[in-house]
Amino acid sequence: MIVEIVTTGTELLLGQIIDTNTPFLSQRLNELGFDVLYHSTVGDNKVRMTEVLTHALHRSDLIITSGGLGPTQGDITKEVTATLLNRPLLLDDDSVENIKMFFANRQIPMPDSNLRQGMIPEGAIVIKNERGTAPGVIIEHDSKTIIHLPGPPHELEWMFEHAIIPYLKQRFPIQGIIVSKILHTYGIGESALEEKIKDFIISQSNPTIALLAKQGEVIIRLTAKSNTVIEAEQLIAKLEEQLRQRIADYIWGLDNDTIEANIGKILAEKQLTIALAESCTGGLITSRITDISGSSNYLMGSIVCYTNEIKSNFVDVPPQIITDYGAVSHQTASLLATGIRQKFTATLGMGITGIAGPTGATPTKTVGTVYIAIDGPNGIQCKKYTFNGQRIDIKYRISQAALHMLRQYTLSL
């Protein structure tokens, strides 16, 4: 069965709001075994919406729309569908009563325009909206099914979970189970990673393999379809083991893991503490570490030593070192790590200094040049990196590199 999700609303095309309905519906439908193969977005225009829905009906078996069920003249989803399927719109008494009760319970006068929401295509199944005024609509037409859901996410999600899922399970045969697993990798680019596992990608069937480059990492998504969750997980486990034999050095986490949570777990288990001296990242690494509840057990503190004076006066980097080698140097980063470790009496100290851009480059040091150093029980480790991108992108990539470098150091202790 082919499923298509159609989001409606000119505000989506203008970028005025972010569409969260499509990701929600796609994820839930895939979990139920339905193959979501198409996403479409169309504005509040009758001609273009008719074209999109006509195309969807031609190529898909189940079409789920969101939006366009409100009381205004711009809410035209039901109207377009009714015209397309040659079904008149009729006033549904139960829907009208529910709408009136919604306003009465809140002691708010009901605008007459809200009665438009009670107009339903003839023969449709009406879904009561327990979170708003716009009822949902299910239209079974020949071998196709169209489901109209309201646009507000809290209304759509409630309606889908409580009404649409039971309908789908009753209406359609078992679709099977779709299970996905994410492998997080770091330290290798998307194309290089593909080269290492190209034979798996070329021969993929079930499970499937997909690579996705995200900011600072590449993820591998393994997806299997089977009759049960256990069977799907077993298929994934077999492929995952084969991939790990090839690229284990690059895999650091699974599914919803974050590098900051991963590091926090290691620090807590090994009873290690850390302090940071951040220059070009402006406290971003510390902020990410403190995003994890319980980080006070291992984070001693940090200093944003943005100027050379702060590097010297608060983290004890000798001014002559900065004069001789520069604020962005192996020597300065290493002394930042040592100085902050001693100042906070932490197990580990980390120093970060670099050029985030777009200004600040020198003839010998380009924008994106950064030095990251760690001082700890295994001595000082310092690495030079060069990152591309805009200032915010570079800062984030520096934080990613620093956190992964910290992870590797702590694993060795």
Secondary structure, DSSP 8 states (H G I E B T S, - for coil): -EEEEEEE-HHHHTTSS---HHHHHHHHHHHTT-EEEEEEEE-S-HHHHHHHHHHHHHH-SEEEEES--SSSTT--HHHHHHHHTT--EEE-HHHHHHHHHHHHHTT----GGGGGGGEEETT-EEE--SSSS--EEEEEETTEEEEEE-SSHHHHHHHIIIIIHHHHHHHS----EEEEEEEEE-SS-HHHHHHHTHHHHHT--SSEEEEEEETTEEEEEEEEEESSHHHHHHHHHHHHHHHHHHHGGGEEEETT--HHHHHHHHHHHTT--EEEEESTTTTHHHHHHTTSTTGGGTEEEEEE--SHHHHHHHH---HHHHHHH-SSSHHHHHHHHHHHHHHTT-SEEEEEEE--SSS---SSS-TTEEEEEEEETTEEEEEEEE--S-HHHHHHHHHHHHHHHHHHHHHT-
